[in-house]
Amino acid sequence: MVIKPLALLASTAMLAACAGMPSTDTGQTAAQRAEAASLAALNGAPEWSVNPPHRSGMAYGVGSIEVIGDAASAVRRAGELARIDLVSQLRVTISGDFSSITTETNASGQATSVQRRVQQKVRSQVAEVTLDEVIIKEASVVNGTAYALAELDRNAAAARLRQQITEVEQQLDQYAQVQPEGDTLQQLRVMLPVLNLLAERQAYADKLALVAMDNKAAPLLANHRQLQQRVLDLLDTLVVKVNFSNATARSMSGELLQALTSQGLKVQQAGSYDLLFDVSAERSNRTQDNRYYAFVKARVQIQDADQRVLSSFSDTARGISGLETVAWQKASEAVAEKLQTELANTLAERLM
């Protein structure tokens, strides 16, 4: 299928429509609009395909595609392209970064690896927010080309998104009253869903900034920001103990502990702990073109303080350098990275 460039001819007109401006501010003169309409008429294309409607509070997008085979399928595809074009026109009205993402930090003001990874994992699990108010207003097939016009009521979409934000905030208010008991892991079992709610709220707020007439996201309330920090502080206080269960793992214990510590994880080999990493490893190496390749196949179990297995995995890490010691150091750092990733996955998936 060949996508027609027709929608590009109307981009300035659709930009004005998305912003809710009158047609006199589209950047096209009356003569240019008349010429575009005449060209559309000569090609048999609908006039709205080059001059979309201009209504305050509404946004429009145009899609067109050559019909090859089933005309109904081409019309559906043109509708999909019109929806995509509508959203792209909305995006060009946004100046700067409108995301409501907040910075995760520990008490020192620096984001820790665990905080970042857990937040990223939680965000990746949030479903995409769709614009249910988008409809296909017009569709036609002319001279072997399918055309579609998508329309969005921006005020209706913004009202729905604000209501969804309010519903999430009500749940956050309930969590703000919770004072969980027990050790750090037990408290996290209760409070980690807060991060999922915050990620959902962020998704709604970012979409609201896209469709709202003023292109402003709803800012995170101060008490909800404090609630977020409570959960992040709990993540920051997690204490990990590492048990090296075979000789190979013990031989690289110093490098691995140093790598975990440098990545911001609190490692404590004596005394109480929240999580136990039970690590066994096998090492291998080879040289090629004056470079040293170090491989570590690590098998890891993550257990809580009662020795309940929360997660287990096996993976191979690699380090490459012209120096053998540096290659092994990089391999150890890669193992530490994998441990941190698995820890984040365990916290985000198993404790919520």
Secondary structure, DSSP 8 states (H G I E B T S, - for coil): --B-THHHHTHHHHHHHHHT--GGGSS--HHHHHHHHHHHHHHT--GGGTS----TTEEEEEEEEE--S-HHHHHHHHHHHHHHHHHHHHHTT--S----------TTS---HHHHHHHHHHHHTS-----TT-EEEEEEEETTEEEEEEEEEHHHHHHHHHHHHHHHHHHHHHHHT----SSHHHHHHHHTHHHHHHHHHHHHHHHHHHHSTT-------HHHHHHHHHHHHHHHT-EEEEEE-SHHHHHTHHHHHHHHHHTT-EE-SSS--SEEEEEEEEEEEEEETTEEEEEEEEEEEEEETT--EEEEEEEEEEEEESSHHHHHHHHHHHHHHHHHHHHHHHHHHH--
